[in-house]
Amino acid sequence: MPAIIEKLEAELEEHQTYMTTPKFYTADGDTIVSAQDKLAKLERELESAYARWEELEAMLKGVELE
């Protein structure tokens, strides 16, 4: 799970960096909307990955306690 999270974080950072460039702000509307949609998707995926990791950690702790 940590490798998946690292990959998503790197992709999210790369995309956020792109969205701060002048090139992004001179792009056509469709490109901007597409980039915003991708950013939202990456954020949701990262949030889900963290939630799943927490679930797995909780399950592991439950097994260790027994």
C-alpha positions, 0 to 999 in steps of 0.5 A, a space after each residue: 500500500 505505501 508504494 501505491 500511495 507514494 506513486 499517487 502522491 508523486 503524480 498529484 505533485 507533478 500535476 499540481 506543479 503543471 497547473 501552476 505554470 503559465 502554460 497551463 493558464 494559457 491553455 484552452 478551456 477544455 484542457 483546464 477543465 480536464 486538468 481540474 478533473 484529473 486533479 480531483 480524481 487523483 485526490 479521491 484516489 489518494 484519499 481512498 488509498 489512505 483509507 484502505 491503508 488505515 483499514 488494513 492497519 486496523 485489521 492487522 492490529 486486531 490480529 496482533 491483539 488476539 
